Amino acid sequence: MKNQNQCPKCGSEKLGYLESVPDMDDGWPPDHAIIGYQETTEPGWLESTKTTKHEMEAYICASCGFLEYYAKNPAAIRFENIPGFRWKK
């Protein structure tokens, strides 16, 4: 939907755009997240963690509800640090 003016699932042209996508764990205003990584730098009782979040945008079809998410700056994402991420073959 990002590059076409039509839903790839139902063909509708009734599309909406979300400039930012709030993180599921955050309140309002959104923290512009979803894709990110977390590093634990010190094991034990006093673990310190570092989390990096990346801005997301979304397109939604108002007819069928199909939703597409896009990272605004995918080149900045360290995919290898995202738990559960793997490259599709």
N, C-alpha and C positions, 0 to 999 in steps of 0.2 A: 504494500500500500504506500510505502514511503515514496517510491518513484512512479507509481501509477495513480490515477485518480479513480481506481476501481478496486473493490474487494476481490482478492484472489479466490475466495471460497464461494461467494454467492453472486458476484458480479455487480453488486450495488455501488452506486456512486455517492451514497450518503455516508461520508467518512468524517470522523472526528480526530483531533490531534491534541495530545497532552504534552505541553512543553517540558514538564518535569514530572517524574513519577516518585511519589513519596515512598520511603522505606516502609516495609510492613511493620516494623517494630517502633517506628517513630510516630509522634503526634503531628500536629500542624503547627508551623509550616513544615513542609517536607524537607528531608535531609538529602534529597536527590541521590538515591542509592539503588541498590539491588545487587549489582555486580561489585564484588570487592574481594579482599583477602584479609586474613588475620594472621599475624605472626606472633608466636609466643617466644619471647626473648630470654626469659629466665624461668626454668622449671622450679617447682617447689611451692612453698606457702605464699610467697610474694611474687606471683607471676606478673610480669608486665606484658601488655599486649599492645599491638599497633594495628589499627584498622584503617584501610584506605577505601574510600567509596568513590564511585564514578557516576557521573550524571547520566540519566536515562531519559528517553522520550518514548512516547507510545502513540500508536495509531489504532483506532477502533472503528469497526463497521457498525453503524447504528441500526442496520437491518438484521444481521445475523449474530452480532456480538463478537466476531472474530477480532483478536487483539494481537498486535505485533509490538514487541519492545525492541529498541535499538540503543546501543551505547553511543553517546554523543562523541566520545573520543576513544575508539577502540584501540588505537596505537599505544595509549598510556596504560592499558590494563596488563597486569602481570598474570596472565592466564594460568601459568604453572603453579601459582600460589593459591588458586581457588580450590577449596576442598571439593573433591568429587569431579572436577573438570577433567576432561580428556578430549583429545583431538579426534574428530570423526574421520573414519577411514573412507 
